[in-house]
Amino acid sequence: MPAYDGAVESGELVDAEALVRLQKTSYQRAAPGLRSAWPAESAMDAEQLVRFLNEHHYCVLATVTSKRQPQARPVAFTVLGSAFWFATVAGARLRNLQRNPWVSLVVAEGDRGSHRAVIVDGSVTILESPKEQLLAAWEERYGSPAEWAAAWFEVRPARLFSYSTTS
């Protein structure tokens, strides 16, 4: 059962404070190489993180195939609370998640000199019938329901890092 059961107290769909707390913990536990490449001083604050996630409708989601090979594809997402949600067809991605319910995702924009990104690693919970709040949020974000979805899955971030060279 997904951990997210209701509205975020502030009335916003994204629980920015929870994501920022996770980001702080993630940086504290990160290896020196990651902290050097993605310094905490360059991390997005709560407002920047919410704005960035709301501006972007797609991320690259990585799963692992049955042959233990990475499989990364661009996919649509939405955020409710501190969880990332995805609709999926009954295909390779769903089979990958059923075998190994762990993913990495990247939301990025820009290029050399001016770029922003969020990376998330986390566990997956698969649902056939999501709550109405998720369906309504998806339809609002994408302009139509995901009637094509065979299943939905929730990514509960275990780690979250962000980086921004812009404000």
JOZI-V939369 format. One record per residue. SS is DSSP state (A for helix, B for strand, O for the rest). OMEGA is omega as a letter, one per 30 degrees, with the letter a starting at -180 (NA if undefined). D_LAST is the distance of its C-alpha to the last C-alpha in Angstrom with 1 decimal. Layout:
[[SS,OMEGA,D_LAST] [SS,OMEGA,D_LAST]]
This chain:
[[O,a,37.1] [O,a,33.3] [O,a,31.9] [O,a,30.0] [O,a,32.5] [O,a,31.0] [O,l,28.3] [O,a,25.4] [O,a,26.3] [O,a,23.4] [O,l,24.4] [O,l,21.3] [O,a,22.0] [B,l,19.3] [O,a,20.1] [A,a,16.7] [A,l,18.4] [A,l,20.8] [A,l,18.2] [A,l,16.3] [A,l,19.9] [A,l,20.8] [A,l,17.7] [A,l,18.8] [A,l,22.4] [A,l,21.5] [A,l,20.0] [A,a,23.1] [A,a,25.4] [O,l,23.7] [O,a,25.7] [A,a,24.8] [A,l,24.0] [A,l,21.3] [A,l,19.8] [A,a,20.1] [A,a,18.4] [O,a,15.7] [O,a,15.4] [A,l,14.6] [A,l,12.4] [A,a,9.9] [O,l,10.5] [O,l,8.5] [O,a,9.8] [A,a,12.2] [A,l,10.4] [A,a,7.5] [A,l,10.7] [A,l,12.8] [A,a,10.8] [A,a,10.5] [A,l,14.2] [A,l,15.3] [A,a,14.0] [O,a,15.9] [O,a,19.7] [B,l,20.8] [B,l,20.5] [B,a,22.8] [B,a,25.3] [B,l,27.7] [B,l,31.1] [B,a,34.3] [O,l,37.4] [O,l,41.0] [O,l,41.4] [O,l,38.5] [O,l,36.3] [B,l,32.6] [B,a,31.9] [B,a,28.3] [B,l,27.8] [B,a,25.1] [B,l,25.6] [B,l,24.5] [O,l,23.3] [B,l,22.5] [B,l,21.5] [B,a,23.8] [B,l,23.4] [O,l,22.2] [B,l,24.1] [B,a,23.4] [B,a,26.2] [B,l,27.8] [B,a,30.8] [B,l,33.1] [O,l,36.4] [O,a,39.4] [O,a,38.7] [A,a,37.7] [A,a,34.4] [A,l,36.3] [A,l,39.1] [A,a,36.7] [A,l,35.1] [A,l,38.7] [A,a,39.6] [O,a,36.5] [O,l,34.2] [B,a,31.2] [B,l,28.2] [B,l,24.9] [B,a,22.2] [B,l,19.0] [B,a,16.4] [B,l,14.5] [B,l,13.1] [B,a,12.8] [B,a,14.8] [O,l,15.3] [O,a,12.8] [B,a,9.8] [B,l,10.0] [B,l,9.3] [B,l,12.4] [B,l,14.3] [B,a,17.9] [B,l,20.6] [B,l,24.3] [B,a,26.8] [B,a,30.1] [B,l,31.3] [B,a,33.6] [B,l,35.3] [B,l,36.6] [O,a,38.8] [O,l,38.3] [O,l,35.0] [O,a,34.7] [A,a,34.5] [A,l,31.1] [A,l,29.6] [A,l,31.6] [A,l,30.5] [A,l,26.7] [A,a,27.3] [A,l,29.2] [A,a,26.6] [A,a,23.8] [A,l,26.0] [O,l,28.5] [O,l,31.5] [O,l,33.0] [O,a,33.1] [O,a,36.9] [O,a,37.0] [O,l,35.7] [O,l,38.5] [B,l,36.4] [B,l,33.1] [B,a,31.4] [B,l,29.1] [B,l,26.9] [B,a,26.7] [B,l,24.0] [B,l,25.6] [B,l,22.5] [B,l,18.9] [B,l,16.2] [B,a,12.6] [B,l,10.5] [B,l,7.1] [O,l,6.9] [O,l,3.8] [O,NA,0.0]]
